[in-house]
Amino acid sequence: MALTCEVCGVPIKTLPSRVEIDGATLSVCPNCAKRGTPIGGPLVTHRAATPYAISSREVAPEFEVDPEYDTIVRHAREKLGLTQEALGRMINVKPSVISHVETRKLKPDLALARTLMHYLKVNLLVASSELESDV
């Protein structure tokens, strides 16, 4: 993959120059190098992920939202004495989202499930392997 100039977007065929433009350090083509202050030092290039990092991701268990998420959320919210509106304000979502989750009209994605878990102090995620073994 050829490097491109971070200012004009042209592919850089020669060694890119590192310059500072308005406080940002950029890798630029020789044409755009005139627009900034030259900076010495090696260019930072992105390295490919090591096989170790890839294999560690494959080993991590996949999680899914608990099939009983609606009752878990409703009971936890009621136990804390919160309304749907108050919980919605706490986690920065509309009250209708909380209502839809509690009535199973909306299955929360992993991000929303983790946020609900944090604020309601409940567990909404189960390992995928655990769900498959229950079937």
PyMOL commands that set and color helices and strands:
alter all, ss='L'
color gray80, all
select helices_A, chain A and resi 32-35+51-59+69-79+84-91+95-102+110-120+128-134
alter helices_A, ss='H'
color red, helices_A
select strands_A, chain A and resi 17-21+24-28+37-38+63-65+125-127
alter strands_A, ss='S'
color yellow, strands_A
deselect
rebuild
show_as cartoon
